[in-house]
């Protein structure tokens, strides 16, 4: 099967006021497949967000190519269809909320597409139900918590029925409870709706939720594989300015002290379950 997104030799250079070019992406080759859950991590300035904005044509390559469902992002006539295929959810939910009620906000993109009213109603209801906000349709967004606002933003993208959703640090402005709700929703969209999911994050704990993890450094992808394999090289991660997730760090230390733990522990629940088994 052809990849959903195919990137070849992608380079992106920013030129700021001083006129000095800065390479944000330096030769990216990447295939992203239908139904994948891919995490992208890296230190500040590694190119994560720049890469994200190339996935649906918000940015154009300085050189190289990005293909989405067989369509080239550099082709102007295909760009609108590409953005229907690949939705974006950003850090600040307030920047994506534009209407006076939740349901109007979720319907906004559909109305711009000219979707019939009956179908808009069905899609809005289904999207709000999917993110756990079925009873919030008539509420003003400004009365919602940060986590709820982000769920509304996700519902607005979900209603467009994209093949892929890119989440660019969607929990960075949320409290712990809001963060948990948003992450649970992201996992659900991937497992139950089979939506291709790209999660860009500064949190290695969040990155551990993905089935595939990309590590970026200075505009390049320097590691690509399952999180367990990436986390098996803590020294390399630290050399890139990254740490292990806390649970993985604890597991490494326990193994070093002779505790027989499996190599794929990545969550608190997994750790608690294994330690309870060992102590019984």
Secondary structure, DSSP 8 states (H G I E B T S, - for coil): ---SEEEEEEEEEEE-TT--EEEEEEEEEEEE-TT-EEEEEE-TTSSHHHHHHHTTTSS--SEEEEEETTEETT-GGGHHHHHHHEEEE-S-GGGT--SSSHHHHHHHHHHHHT--HHHHHHHHHHHHHHTT-GGGTTS-GGGS-HHHHHHHHHHHHHTTT-SEEEEESTTTTS-HHHHHHHHHHHHHHHHTS--EEEEE-S-HHHHTTSSEEEEEETTEEEEEE-HHHHHT-HHHHHHTT----HHHHHHHHHHHTT----TT--SHHHHHHHHHHHH-
